[in-house]
Amino acid sequence: MALPNKSNLGIFVNGVLIPVVPNSVVYNNGYSEVTVKSASIGGGAATSVHSENVENKFSVLKFKVYPQDPILALFPAWKAAIAANTCSGVDRTGAPFTMIGASFVNNPDIPPTPDGEVEIEFRGDPNG
């Protein structure tokens, strides 16, 4: 049985379709990490203690673009919209995702050649 896999994901930032480098999209729903520790309960026995680390409970969207002027021209508006960008797309299974309250968090290096790649990272409200 063949298993379909999509590599042509569509990414939108504030409603604008962004042409991305194929296979460069990574998305995280914002599930927080869980720390598990052991606690002694006497008599040589132990039990596990689980705690959620909410410091990293935010969604992440990373992708790469080619350094084209129309795309680079969007960066200042994305940077200015702290906690106000909306990112959306479709994941590899075809399911849609949306991240609201997002900020353009990195300061990407822009290569001098048109065939270079620019890494973009948004972080926002968790969807998990």
VMD Tcl script that builds the backbone (N, CA, C; Angstrom):
set m [mol new atoms 384]
animate dup $m
set s [atomselect $m all]
$s set {name element resname resid chain x y z} {
  {N N MET 1 A 0.844 -1.176 0.000}
  {CA C MET 1 A 0.000 0.000 0.000}
  {C C MET 1 A 0.892 1.242 0.000}
  {N N ALA 2 A 0.635 2.137 -0.889}
  {CA C ALA 2 A 1.390 3.392 -0.961}
  {C C ALA 2 A 0.894 4.355 0.110}
  {N N LEU 3 A 1.827 5.050 0.730}
  {CA C LEU 3 A 1.479 6.039 1.748}
  {C C LEU 3 A 1.778 7.422 1.198}
  {N N PRO 4 A 0.743 8.268 1.042}
  {CA C PRO 4 A 0.987 9.607 0.501}
  {C C PRO 4 A 1.734 10.488 1.493}
  {N N ASN 5 A 2.570 11.357 0.971}
  {CA C ASN 5 A 3.292 12.316 1.807}
  {C C ASN 5 A 3.384 13.619 1.029}
  {N N LYS 6 A 2.970 14.699 1.654}
  {CA C LYS 6 A 2.963 15.991 0.973}
  {C C LYS 6 A 4.248 16.747 1.286}
  {N N SER 7 A 4.845 17.323 0.252}
  {CA C SER 7 A 6.015 18.170 0.478}
  {C C SER 7 A 5.774 19.563 -0.082}
  {N N ASN 8 A 4.577 19.800 -0.595}
  {CA C ASN 8 A 4.251 21.095 -1.193}
  {C C ASN 8 A 3.258 21.850 -0.316}
  {N N LEU 9 A 3.677 22.126 0.902}
  {CA C LEU 9 A 2.800 22.784 1.865}
  {C C LEU 9 A 2.600 24.251 1.517}
  {N N GLY 10 A 1.413 24.749 1.779}
  {CA C GLY 10 A 1.127 26.166 1.607}
  {C C GLY 10 A 1.183 26.860 2.949}
  {N N ILE 11 A 1.929 27.969 3.022}
  {CA C ILE 11 A 2.047 28.741 4.253}
  {C C ILE 11 A 1.521 30.146 3.994}
  {N N PHE 12 A 0.682 30.626 4.900}
  {CA C PHE 12 A 0.156 31.985 4.830}
  {C C PHE 12 A 0.594 32.744 6.078}
  {N N VAL 13 A 1.037 33.980 5.896}
  {CA C VAL 13 A 1.327 34.866 7.018}
  {C C VAL 13 A 0.463 36.101 6.832}
  {N N ASN 14 A -0.412 36.342 7.785}
  {CA C ASN 14 A -1.361 37.462 7.723}
  {C C ASN 14 A -2.160 37.451 6.423}
  {N N GLY 15 A -2.542 36.251 5.999}
  {CA C GLY 15 A -3.366 36.081 4.813}
  {C C GLY 15 A -2.635 36.103 3.491}
  {N N VAL 16 A -1.323 36.301 3.494}
  {CA C VAL 16 A -0.529 36.353 2.264}
  {C C VAL 16 A 0.165 35.004 2.067}
  {N N LEU 17 A -0.037 34.407 0.892}
  {CA C LEU 17 A 0.619 33.145 0.567}
  {C C LEU 17 A 2.111 33.388 0.393}
  {N N ILE 18 A 2.922 32.639 1.128}
  {CA C ILE 18 A 4.370 32.798 1.100}
  {C C ILE 18 A 4.983 31.612 0.354}
  {N N PRO 19 A 5.691 31.859 -0.748}
  {CA C PRO 19 A 6.367 30.754 -1.435}
  {C C PRO 19 A 7.561 30.287 -0.603}
  {N N VAL 20 A 7.554 29.032 -0.213}
  {CA C VAL 20 A 8.595 28.504 0.668}
  {C C VAL 20 A 9.492 27.525 -0.079}
  {N N VAL 21 A 10.702 27.370 0.438}
  {CA C VAL 21 A 11.620 26.366 -0.073}
  {C C VAL 21 A 11.010 24.992 0.211}
  {N N PRO 22 A 10.913 24.120 -0.792}
  {CA C PRO 22 A 10.314 22.800 -0.564}
  {C C PRO 22 A 10.989 22.057 0.594}
  {N N ASN 23 A 10.178 21.362 1.355}
  {CA C ASN 23 A 10.628 20.526 2.475}
  {C C ASN 23 A 11.313 21.309 3.592}
  {N N SER 24 A 11.047 22.608 3.701}
  {CA C SER 24 A 11.686 23.408 4.747}
  {C C SER 24 A 10.753 23.744 5.903}
  {N N VAL 25 A 9.484 23.384 5.803}
  {CA C VAL 25 A 8.497 23.772 6.812}
  {C C VAL 25 A 8.525 22.815 8.004}
  {N N VAL 26 A 8.595 23.402 9.213}
  {CA C VAL 26 A 8.510 22.637 10.454}
  {C C VAL 26 A 7.502 23.360 11.344}
  {N N TYR 27 A 6.564 22.591 11.918}
  {CA C TYR 27 A 5.527 23.182 12.770}
  {C C TYR 27 A 5.421 22.405 14.065}
  {N N ASN 28 A 5.233 23.118 15.161}
  {CA C ASN 28 A 5.080 22.534 16.492}
  {C C ASN 28 A 3.826 23.146 17.104}
  {N N ASN 29 A 2.902 22.311 17.547}
  {CA C ASN 29 A 1.626 22.788 18.090}
  {C C ASN 29 A 1.720 23.510 19.422}
  {N N GLY 30 A 2.846 23.439 20.081}
  {CA C GLY 30 A 2.979 24.116 21.365}
  {C C GLY 30 A 2.688 23.250 22.562}
  {N N TYR 31 A 2.800 21.937 22.383}
  {CA C TYR 31 A 2.677 21.062 23.538}
  {C C TYR 31 A 3.895 21.322 24.418}
  {N N SER 32 A 3.677 21.492 25.692}
  {CA C SER 32 A 4.803 21.769 26.575}
  {C C SER 32 A 5.539 20.470 26.913}
  {N N GLU 33 A 6.770 20.634 27.339}
  {CA C GLU 33 A 7.539 19.482 27.789}
  {C C GLU 33 A 7.060 19.082 29.180}
  {N N VAL 34 A 7.178 17.802 29.470}
  {CA C VAL 34 A 6.811 17.284 30.783}
  {C C VAL 34 A 8.075 16.736 31.435}
  {N N THR 35 A 8.324 17.173 32.642}
  {CA C THR 35 A 9.460 16.686 33.409}
  {C C THR 35 A 8.973 15.570 34.319}
  {N N VAL 36 A 9.710 14.465 34.336}
  {CA C VAL 36 A 9.352 13.341 35.203}
  {C C VAL 36 A 10.517 13.112 36.157}
  {N N LYS 37 A 10.202 13.110 37.449}
  {CA C LYS 37 A 11.198 12.861 38.490}
  {C C LYS 37 A 10.699 11.727 39.376}
  {N N SER 38 A 11.615 11.182 40.121}
  {CA C SER 38 A 11.274 10.113 41.045}
  {C C SER 38 A 11.168 10.680 42.458}
  {N N ALA 39 A 10.201 10.189 43.201}
  {CA C ALA 39 A 10.041 10.596 44.598}
  {C C ALA 39 A 9.991 9.341 45.472}
  {N N SER 40 A 10.720 9.369 46.563}
  {CA C SER 40 A 10.737 8.244 47.496}
  {C C SER 40 A 9.438 8.216 48.286}
  {N N ILE 41 A 8.885 7.009 48.425}
  {CA C ILE 41 A 7.662 6.857 49.236}
  {C C ILE 41 A 7.892 5.893 50.399}
  {N N GLY 42 A 9.176 5.665 50.708}
  {CA C GLY 42 A 9.530 4.837 51.861}
  {C C GLY 42 A 9.620 3.366 51.542}
  {N N GLY 43 A 10.344 2.673 52.379}
  {CA C GLY 43 A 10.474 1.221 52.226}
  {C C GLY 43 A 11.190 0.813 50.954}
  {N N GLY 44 A 12.000 1.708 50.402}
  {CA C GLY 44 A 12.724 1.391 49.166}
  {C C GLY 44 A 11.897 1.564 47.909}
  {N N ALA 45 A 10.676 2.037 48.063}
  {CA C ALA 45 A 9.800 2.224 46.905}
  {C C ALA 45 A 9.847 3.671 46.426}
  {N N ALA 46 A 9.438 3.868 45.189}
  {CA C ALA 46 A 9.412 5.211 44.605}
  {C C ALA 46 A 8.171 5.365 43.738}
  {N N THR 47 A 7.835 6.590 43.484}
  {CA C THR 47 A 6.747 6.906 42.572}
  {C C THR 47 A 7.224 8.027 41.657}
  {N N SER 48 A 6.581 8.171 40.545}
  {CA C SER 48 A 6.978 9.233 39.621}
  {C C SER 48 A 6.142 10.488 39.867}
  {N N VAL 49 A 6.799 11.642 39.687}
  {CA C VAL 49 A 6.151 12.942 39.820}
  {C C VAL 49 A 6.292 13.643 38.476}
  {N N HIS 50 A 5.170 14.051 37.921}
  {CA C HIS 50 A 5.146 14.652 36.586}
  {C C HIS 50 A 4.767 16.127 36.699}
  {N N SER 51 A 5.515 16.985 35.997}
  {CA C SER 51 A 5.175 18.407 35.995}
  {C C SER 51 A 5.335 18.973 34.592}
  {N N GLU 52 A 4.388 19.831 34.237}
  {CA C GLU 52 A 4.390 20.447 32.919}
  {C C GLU 52 A 5.228 21.721 32.964}
  {N N ASN 53 A 6.149 21.863 32.014}
  {CA C ASN 53 A 6.978 23.053 31.914}
  {C C ASN 53 A 6.309 24.017 30.938}
  {N N VAL 54 A 5.615 25.016 31.458}
  {CA C VAL 54 A 4.882 25.934 30.594}
  {C C VAL 54 A 5.771 27.029 30.001}
  {N N GLU 55 A 7.052 27.049 30.379}
  {CA C GLU 55 A 7.966 28.034 29.784}
  {C C GLU 55 A 8.118 27.836 28.284}
  {N N ASN 56 A 7.919 26.619 27.808}
  {CA C ASN 56 A 8.058 26.353 26.382}
  {C C ASN 56 A 6.731 25.953 25.739}
  {N N LYS 57 A 5.633 26.425 26.309}
  {CA C LYS 57 A 4.308 26.108 25.778}
  {C C LYS 57 A 3.884 27.190 24.785}
  {N N PHE 58 A 4.451 27.114 23.589}
  {CA C PHE 58 A 4.102 28.025 22.499}
  {C C PHE 58 A 4.287 27.282 21.185}
  {N N SER 59 A 3.514 27.665 20.195}
  {CA C SER 59 A 3.641 27.064 18.875}
  {C C SER 59 A 4.833 27.668 18.143}
  {N N VAL 60 A 5.421 26.882 17.260}
  {CA C VAL 60 A 6.566 27.323 16.463}
  {C C VAL 60 A 6.312 26.954 15.006}
  {N N LEU 61 A 6.559 27.899 14.116}
  {CA C LEU 61 A 6.523 27.651 12.681}
  {C C LEU 61 A 7.843 28.132 12.104}
  {N N LYS 62 A 8.565 27.217 11.463}
  {CA C LYS 62 A 9.827 27.561 10.818}
  {C C LYS 62 A 9.729 27.177 9.344}
  {N N PHE 63 A 10.289 28.017 8.499}
  {CA C PHE 63 A 10.356 27.710 7.080}
  {C C PHE 63 A 11.457 28.542 6.452}
  {N N LYS 64 A 11.804 28.198 5.231}
  {CA C LYS 64 A 12.819 28.942 4.492}
  {C C LYS 64 A 12.182 29.538 3.246}
  {N N VAL 65 A 12.666 30.708 2.872}
  {CA C VAL 65 A 12.241 31.368 1.637}
  {C C VAL 65 A 13.484 31.725 0.833}
  {N N TYR 66 A 13.282 31.962 -0.449}
  {CA C TYR 66 A 14.358 32.488 -1.280}
  {C C TYR 66 A 14.363 34.008 -1.116}
  {N N PRO 67 A 15.511 34.650 -1.194}
  {CA C PRO 67 A 15.597 36.096 -0.935}
  {C C PRO 67 A 15.077 36.943 -2.098}
  {N N GLN 68 A 13.774 36.895 -2.302}
  {CA C GLN 68 A 13.127 37.687 -3.346}
  {C C GLN 68 A 12.614 38.982 -2.735}
  {N N ASP 69 A 12.749 40.086 -3.457}
  {CA C ASP 69 A 12.360 41.394 -2.929}
  {C C ASP 69 A 10.931 41.455 -2.405}
  {N N PRO 70 A 9.924 40.882 -3.105}
  {CA C PRO 70 A 8.559 40.968 -2.555}
  {C C PRO 70 A 8.407 40.282 -1.192}
  {N N ILE 71 A 9.154 39.213 -0.964}
  {CA C ILE 71 A 9.091 38.515 0.321}
  {C C ILE 71 A 9.872 39.292 1.381}
  {N N LEU 72 A 11.068 39.749 1.033}
  {CA C LEU 72 A 11.879 40.507 1.982}
  {C C LEU 72 A 11.173 41.788 2.413}
  {N N ALA 73 A 10.359 42.344 1.539}
  {CA C ALA 73 A 9.630 43.577 1.852}
  {C C ALA 73 A 8.573 43.364 2.933}
  {N N LEU 74 A 8.174 42.116 3.185}
  {CA C LEU 74 A 7.184 41.812 4.224}
  {C C LEU 74 A 7.796 41.783 5.623}
  {N N PHE 75 A 9.106 41.601 5.712}
  {CA C PHE 75 A 9.763 41.419 7.010}
  {C C PHE 75 A 9.517 42.555 7.993}
  {N N PRO 76 A 9.634 43.844 7.593}
  {CA C PRO 76 A 9.420 44.915 8.576}
  {C C PRO 76 A 8.023 44.888 9.216}
  {N N ALA 77 A 7.011 44.606 8.423}
  {CA C ALA 77 A 5.648 44.540 8.968}
  {C C ALA 77 A 5.502 43.356 9.911}
  {N N TRP 78 A 6.113 42.221 9.553}
  {CA C TRP 78 A 6.064 41.051 10.437}
  {C C TRP 78 A 6.750 41.368 11.762}
  {N N LYS 79 A 7.897 42.037 11.703}
  {CA C LYS 79 A 8.638 42.380 12.920}
  {C C LYS 79 A 7.852 43.356 13.800}
  {N N ALA 80 A 7.186 44.309 13.169}
  {CA C ALA 80 A 6.436 45.321 13.914}
  {C C ALA 80 A 5.193 44.751 14.586}
  {N N ALA 81 A 4.662 43.684 14.039}
  {CA C ALA 81 A 3.417 43.091 14.554}
  {C C ALA 81 A 3.727 42.079 15.663}
  {N N ILE 82 A 4.347 42.543 16.723}
  {CA C ILE 82 A 4.710 41.655 17.834}
  {C C ILE 82 A 3.433 41.098 18.473}
  {N N ALA 83 A 3.371 39.785 18.551}
  {CA C ALA 83 A 2.220 39.059 19.106}
  {C C ALA 83 A 0.932 39.332 18.330}
  {N N ALA 84 A 1.045 39.747 17.068}
  {CA C ALA 84 A -0.145 40.093 16.297}
  {C C ALA 84 A -0.177 39.463 14.906}
  {N N ASN 85 A 0.820 38.646 14.555}
  {CA C ASN 85 A 0.802 37.954 13.262}
  {C C ASN 85 A -0.051 36.700 13.361}
  {N N THR 86 A -0.631 36.302 12.242}
  {CA C THR 86 A -1.361 35.048 12.148}
  {C C THR 86 A -0.716 34.213 11.058}
  {N N CYS 87 A -0.324 33.003 11.413}
  {CA C CYS 87 A 0.293 32.079 10.469}
  {C C CYS 87 A -0.633 30.885 10.303}
  {N N SER 88 A -0.787 30.427 9.076}
  {CA C SER 88 A -1.636 29.272 8.836}
  {C C SER 88 A -1.084 28.468 7.676}
  {N N GLY 89 A -1.586 27.272 7.575}
  {CA C GLY 89 A -1.147 26.389 6.498}
  {C C GLY 89 A -1.831 25.051 6.626}
  {N N VAL 90 A -1.249 24.088 5.936}
  {CA C VAL 90 A -1.761 22.724 5.934}
  {C C VAL 90 A -0.592 21.815 6.253}
  {N N ASP 91 A -0.793 20.904 7.200}
  {CA C ASP 91 A 0.309 20.016 7.562}
  {C C ASP 91 A 0.433 18.867 6.570}
  {N N ARG 92 A 1.372 17.969 6.803}
  {CA C ARG 92 A 1.661 16.898 5.856}
  {C C ARG 92 A 0.510 15.927 5.659}
  {N N THR 93 A -0.438 15.891 6.607}
  {CA C THR 93 A -1.595 15.003 6.479}
  {C C THR 93 A -2.757 15.687 5.769}
  {N N GLY 94 A -2.611 16.980 5.467}
  {CA C GLY 94 A -3.693 17.735 4.853}
  {C C GLY 94 A -4.549 18.474 5.850}
  {N N ALA 95 A -4.232 18.341 7.131}
  {CA C ALA 95 A -5.001 19.029 8.169}
  {C C ALA 95 A -4.540 20.483 8.288}
  {N N PRO 96 A -5.473 21.418 8.373}
  {CA C PRO 96 A -5.085 22.825 8.497}
  {C C PRO 96 A -4.578 23.147 9.903}
  {N N PHE 97 A -3.700 24.127 9.996}
  {CA C PHE 97 A -3.267 24.636 11.290}
  {C C PHE 97 A -3.242 26.155 11.230}
  {N N THR 98 A -3.466 26.775 12.378}
  {CA C THR 98 A -3.414 28.230 12.489}
  {C C THR 98 A -2.722 28.577 13.798}
  {N N MET 99 A -1.821 29.533 13.729}
  {CA C MET 99 A -1.138 30.038 14.921}
  {C C MET 99 A -1.440 31.523 15.006}
  {N N ILE 100 A -2.085 31.930 16.103}
  {CA C ILE 100 A -2.412 33.337 16.299}
  {C C ILE 100 A -1.477 33.937 17.338}
  {N N GLY 101 A -1.477 35.237 17.437}
  {CA C GLY 101 A -0.638 35.910 18.416}
  {C C GLY 101 A 0.832 35.628 18.202}
  {N N ALA 102 A 1.248 35.574 16.940}
  {CA C ALA 102 A 2.615 35.157 16.617}
  {C C ALA 102 A 3.546 36.346 16.426}
  {N N SER 103 A 4.817 36.115 16.755}
  {CA C SER 103 A 5.882 37.094 16.523}
  {C C SER 103 A 6.937 36.477 15.623}
  {N N PHE 104 A 7.485 37.298 14.751}
  {CA C PHE 104 A 8.609 36.923 13.889}
  {C C PHE 104 A 9.844 37.067 14.774}
  {N N VAL 105 A 10.368 35.940 15.293}
  {CA C VAL 105 A 11.333 36.007 16.389}
  {C C VAL 105 A 12.798 36.070 15.984}
  {N N ASN 106 A 13.147 35.565 14.824}
  {CA C ASN 106 A 14.566 35.566 14.481}
  {C C ASN 106 A 14.942 36.786 13.650}
  {N N ASN 107 A 16.217 37.040 13.555}
  {CA C ASN 107 A 16.765 38.124 12.740}
  {C C ASN 107 A 17.551 37.449 11.628}
  {N N PRO 108 A 16.879 37.126 10.512}
  {CA C PRO 108 A 17.508 36.266 9.514}
  {C C PRO 108 A 18.648 36.943 8.748}
  {N N ASP 109 A 19.632 36.127 8.433}
  {CA C ASP 109 A 20.698 36.559 7.535}
  {C C ASP 109 A 20.177 36.482 6.113}
  {N N ILE 110 A 20.451 37.527 5.330}
  {CA C ILE 110 A 20.002 37.580 3.938}
  {C C ILE 110 A 21.210 37.308 3.050}
  {N N PRO 111 A 21.202 36.206 2.303}
  {CA C PRO 111 A 22.342 35.916 1.438}
  {C C PRO 111 A 22.384 36.890 0.259}
  {N N PRO 112 A 23.585 37.157 -0.257}
  {CA C PRO 112 A 23.717 38.121 -1.359}
  {C C PRO 112 A 23.315 37.564 -2.718}
  {N N THR 113 A 23.053 36.268 -2.788}
  {CA C THR 113 A 22.706 35.657 -4.071}
  {C C THR 113 A 21.237 35.266 -4.096}
  {N N PRO 114 A 20.596 35.311 -5.265}
  {CA C PRO 114 A 19.167 34.993 -5.342}
  {C C PRO 114 A 18.846 33.517 -5.113}
  {N N ASP 115 A 19.848 32.650 -5.186}
  {CA C ASP 115 A 19.576 31.234 -4.986}
  {C C ASP 115 A 19.851 30.796 -3.544}
  {N N GLY 116 A 20.153 31.753 -2.657}
  {CA C GLY 116 A 20.346 31.433 -1.240}
  {C C GLY 116 A 19.005 31.187 -0.573}
  {N N GLU 117 A 19.054 30.887 0.714}
  {CA C GLU 117 A 17.838 30.622 1.479}
  {C C GLU 117 A 17.837 31.454 2.753}
  {N N VAL 118 A 16.650 31.909 3.144}
  {CA C VAL 118 A 16.474 32.725 4.347}
  {C C VAL 118 A 15.593 31.943 5.314}
  {N N GLU 119 A 16.080 31.744 6.539}
  {CA C GLU 119 A 15.318 31.014 7.553}
  {C C GLU 119 A 14.393 31.967 8.303}
  {N N ILE 120 A 13.132 31.567 8.439}
  {CA C ILE 120 A 12.102 32.361 9.109}
  {C C ILE 120 A 11.577 31.549 10.294}
  {N N GLU 121 A 11.350 32.221 11.435}
  {CA C GLU 121 A 10.762 31.541 12.583}
  {C C GLU 121 A 9.728 32.438 13.255}
  {N N PHE 122 A 8.533 31.891 13.406}
  {CA C PHE 122 A 7.457 32.546 14.150}
  {C C PHE 122 A 7.155 31.709 15.393}
  {N N ARG 123 A 6.815 32.385 16.478}
  {CA C ARG 123 A 6.357 31.732 17.697}
  {C C ARG 123 A 5.085 32.432 18.157}
  {N N GLY 124 A 4.121 31.644 18.631}
  {CA C GLY 124 A 2.870 32.244 19.044}
  {C C GLY 124 A 2.102 31.381 20.018}
  {N N ASP 125 A 0.832 31.705 20.176}
  {CA C ASP 125 A -0.024 31.005 21.124}
  {C C ASP 125 A -0.074 29.507 20.822}
  {N N PRO 126 A -0.080 28.678 21.862}
  {CA C PRO 126 A -0.089 27.238 21.641}
  {C C PRO 126 A -1.426 26.745 21.090}
  {N N ASN 127 A -1.342 25.739 20.233}
  {CA C ASN 127 A -2.543 25.096 19.688}
  {C C ASN 127 A -2.697 23.696 20.234}
  {N N GLY 128 A -1.755 23.275 21.064}
  {CA C GLY 128 A -1.788 21.912 21.590}
  {C C GLY 128 A -2.417 21.836 22.946}
}
mol reanalyze $m
mol bondsrecalc $m
mol representation Tube
mol addrep $m
